[in-house]
Every structure is written in structure tokens, then in C-alpha cells.
Amino acid sequence: MTICAVLMTIYKSDPVDLWELALDSLLSQAEVELRIYVCADGPLTEGQEVLLSRRARSLYRVVRNSTNLGLAASLNRLIDELEDEVVVFRMDGDDIALPGRCVTQAGYLQAHPEVALVGCQAWDISDDGAVLGERSFPVEAEACRRLLARQNPVLHPTYCMRRDMLRDPTVRYPQAYLTEDLAFLVILAEKGVRFANVPERLFQWRTGAKFFARRSSLRRARAELTWYARAVRAVHGPFSLAMAYPLIRFAIRCLPGPVVVWLYRLKLRDVGIGRPEPRLALGGD
């Protein structure tokens, strides 16, 4: 049975009921041994402390930041805590891992030694768990690499990574405001590391009101511009006309919030997925 780590964080604003649902969805995974690593990012609420205490036997290790350090620093701390696991999963505290997620993704890495990180297809769900629609990503590694210049090709909480990749101390999450997932993939692309997705839809990603609120800021738009520009250089070289994509995305992010949400919900984000040169995707994370 494959020994796997799962990296999770908990912050004072995370709803206890959703975090527990996420945890239960992991504990129901079959055919893998999961060690759940949790970083408490700053002081927690009383309810969260009760949760961690009550579910202590299900958690392999809990580390604590005395103050809120953010997602990147918290995940990097957990990476440095890893032991002899073979595969490392990501999981957010408000999402749901569907049955078969872990064994399918771990099995993919075993069958594809040239790939170091694999995601999966997902469903968008609302705050109350209602399905809002499908979220689809390219499957082949080359298609994912090329799409990176325009859109994030792997959903962050679906990451399944080789433990050996993370032994390289330069493979860590950089400080990138609400763009840590994109930045991590760009760093991998710059190193020539290959990433892909399984074709199965094995995840439910919660995209409620708070999801859009924390993404509608000029600070995040600037961070995206920086990292998408690096992605274009990694994929196409420094003088490519594809540099227009980060600039157009930045302009769209600067539109009024309701307009950005409307564009995000359009199917335009899925146009051309898997093709060598897809048209501009307006959405994505």
C-alpha cells in the first residue's frame, strides 16, 4: 500500500464544519495509507481547537505558526516536515476529495515516471455543496505546459506530487499573493519538471462568495501579471507575442468585480483546452 502525505492548513476564518467534511473525504479514501499533515496558521478559534483535539488520532502531525504567515510559508513548513512518504497530496479545508481520488492519482505517477505532479478534473460547488458546473483541464503534460502561459492548467488542491521532487530545497511555494499555485507550477516549468492531469473527475472545489471576493484585487492582479509573464518566458521564450496574454488578463482583472465574476463563469475558460495553441482563457485560478 502506497504511503502518502496530505498537506492541509487551517486558519481562523476557516469554517469548522467544512474543514471536517474535507477531512472525512480524505479518511474515506481506499487503497492508500494517508498521513495528514496540518499547519495551524496563527491562533485558531475555540471551535477549531476542539476540532483538532477531537480528530487528533486522524492527524499524523500538527504544526503551529505563532502568527499568520500565509499559505506559502505554511505549506513550505509542512514540506520540510515530510518523512518517508512516496506521494504528497494537497487538500484545502473546504473542498471534497471524491472516492478514488488518491489511488487514481498515485497510480498515475507510478505508471508515468516522466511526470512529477498530477491533478484531476473537478466539479465546482457552492458554499452549501450544490454543484455549479464542471472544471476541466488538459490531460497530457505538453498541453499543460503550453496552457500555463494563458491559464493555470492544474487545480491546486488536486495536486499529487512525488516526494522526491520536494527533496529539492528550491522546489517550494514562493510568496505570491493569492497566486501561490500558479507560481509553484511556473517554478516547475522553469526547471523542466512535467505536470499533467488524470481524465477522471475526482474532486469538488468550493467556489462560493468568498472565493471571488478574495480574488478581486489589484494586488492579486499584479502578482498574476508577474507570474504569467514568467510562464510565457518558460514556455515560449523571452520575446514571444504570447506576452499579450498576461497583459490582457491583467486588464480583465482590473474590471469591476461583477464583470470579472461573469467572465469567470463563462465557458470561455474551457475553449481550446488540450490543443497546442488554445485561444485566450478568461477564467482560471
N, C-alpha and C positions, 0 to 999 in steps of 0.2 A: 504494500500500500504506500503510495507516494506521500511523503511528509511535506506539508505545505504551510507556509506562514500567511497570515492575513493582517494587513496594516489598516488600522482604524484610528480615527481621532474623535475626541469628544470635547465640545466647547459649551460654555454656559448657556448659549442660546439654542442648543440642540434639543428638540422635544424628546422627552424620555420614552414616550410610547412608540415613536417612530424608530428610535435607536434600538429598542428592544425587538421590534419587528425585523429590523435588519439583522440583528444578531441571531434571531431564531431561524432566519432564512439561510444563514451560514451553517448553523448547527444541524440543519436537516440535510445537508449535502452528504451524499453517499460515496463510498469507494475511495475516499481520500482521508488522510489524517490532518486536521486543521489545528494549527497553533495560532490563536488570535492574540495579536499584539495591539495594545491600546495606549495612545498617548492622551492624557488629560491636559489640554492646552490652557493652563491657567486655572484659577479657582472655579469649582463647579457648584451647582445648586445642590440643595439638600436632597432633592429627588434624584438627581444624577448620582450622588454619592451612595444613596440607598441602592440604586440600580447596580452600580459596580460591586457593592458589597454582596448583594443578593446573588449576582451572577458570577461571583469570583471564581467558582470552580470551572466555569466555561471559558475563562480568560487565561491565556498562557502567561502573559506578563502585562502589567500596567505600569507605565512610567508617567511622571508628572512634571510639567513645566510650572515653575512658581508663578510666572506671569504668562500672559497670552503672547506667544511667539509667532503664531501664524501656521498655516498648513505646511509650507515648505520645510520650515525648521522642525516641526513635529514629525513629519514623515521621515526626514533625514535622521532624526534621533532614533526612530524605530528601526530604520535600515541598519544602523550601527549596533542595534541590539540583537540582530538576527543570529541564529546559530547554524545548525547543520541542515536546514531545510533545503529542498531541491527546487521548489517553486514558491513564488511570492505573489499573493493576490492583493489588490486594493479593494476597499469597500467603504462607501460613505455611510453615515449613520441614519440616513433617511431613505435609502434605496432597498431593493429587494433582489436577492440572488435567486433565480428560479431553479427548480430541480435539474440537476445535471450540469450546472454551470462549471463547477470546479473540475470534475472529472473530464469533461469535454475539452476545456482549455488546457489543462495539464497534459492530457493525451495528445493534443495538437503539438505542444512543444516537444514532446517525446518523439513524435513522428516527423517533425520538421526541425532538424538540428541547426539549420541556417537562420532560423527566426529566434529572437531573444525575448520578444514581448508580443502577446496576442490578446486582442479584445474580443468582444462578441457583439451581435446585433441586440437591440433593446426596444422596449416599449417606453414611451413617455407616460407618466401617470401624474395625476393631480395630487393636491395635499391630502385628499380623502381616499386616494388609491384608485380613482377611476382612470381607465385607460384613455389617453388623449390621442394616441397615434403611434405609428411605428417610427423607429430611428434606425436607419440603415447606413452601413459603412462598407467600403470596398473590402474584399477578402484577400486578394493577392498582395504580397509585400511591395512589389513595384508600384502597383496602383496606389497603395497607401503612401508611399514615399512621394510620389508626384502630387498627390492631393494635398499634402502637407503645406504646399505653397499657397493654397487657397482656403483650406478648411481643415480643422482638426480631424484626422482620419481614424482615431481610436478613442472611444469614450473612456475618460479617465477612471471612473470607479470600476470599470470592467477589466482593468489591466491584470494580466497574468504574466509574470516575469521570471526569467531564470535567476536563481540565486547567484550563480556565478557571475552574471553581468553586474550585479550590485556589489561584488567584491572590489571592483574598480572604484577607488575613492572619488574619482572625478564624475562618476555617474550618480548624481544627486539632484534633488529639486533645487533650482535657483530661486532667489527672491524675485518673483514676477507677479505683481498684484493681480489676483484672481485669474491668472493665466499660467499657473504652475504646470498644468497638464500639457499645454501646448509647448511650453519652454522645455519640459523634460523630453518630449519627442524630438524637438529641434536639436537638442544636445545629442541624442542618439543618432539622428540623421547626419549630423556633422562628423560623428565618429564612424559612420558607415554601418551602424547596427541596424538590422532589419526588424520591422514590426508588421503585423498583419491582424486579421480578424477571422474568427470562425464564422461560418454562414448561419449558425443556429442563433435564434433569438432567445437569450438566456438571462435577461436582466430587465428589471423595471426601474426606470430613472425618474425621480420625482422632480417635476418642473412646475412648482406652484408659484404663488405671487412673489415670495422672497427670492426665488430663482432669478426672475427678471429684474427685480429691484437692485440686487447687488451687482448686476452686470451692466447697468445703465449709468456709467460714469465716465468722465473724460480721462480720469486716471487709468481706468482699465483699458480704454481705447488706445491710449498712448503705449501701454505695456504690450497690447496686441500688435500694434504697428511695429514695435521693436522686434518682437519675436517672429512675426510673419516675414519681415524683411530678412531676418537671418535664415528663415526656412527657404525663401526664394534663392538666396545665395547658395545654400546647401544643395538644393535640388537642381537649379538652373545655372548657377554661376553668378558672378557679381554684376554683369551688365545685361541681364535679361529684361525684356519688355514685361515679363511676368511681375516685375516690381510694381506694376499698376494695381495688382490685386490687393496688397496691403494698404495702399493709398485709398482705393475705393472702399474697402472695408472700414477704414478709419472714418471716412466721410459719412458712411451709413451709421456708424456708432454715434456720431455727433447729432443725428436727427432726434426729434422729440421722442421720448420714451414710448408712447403708444404706437408710433410708426415703426420703431425698431421691433417691438413685440409682434406687430402684424407681419412684418417681413420675416421674422424668425419662424413664425408658424406656417409660412408658405412652403409648398413642396419644392420651391426653387433650390433649397439646400440639398436636395437629392438629385438634381439634374446632373447627369454625366458621371455619377459615381461609378468607379471601376473602369472608366475609359481613360486612355492615355492623356487626353487633354480636355477635361471637363470644363464647362463654362463656369463663370463665377458663381460660387455658392454664397448666398447672403446670410445664412444662419450658421449654426455650428457652435461648438464650445471648445 
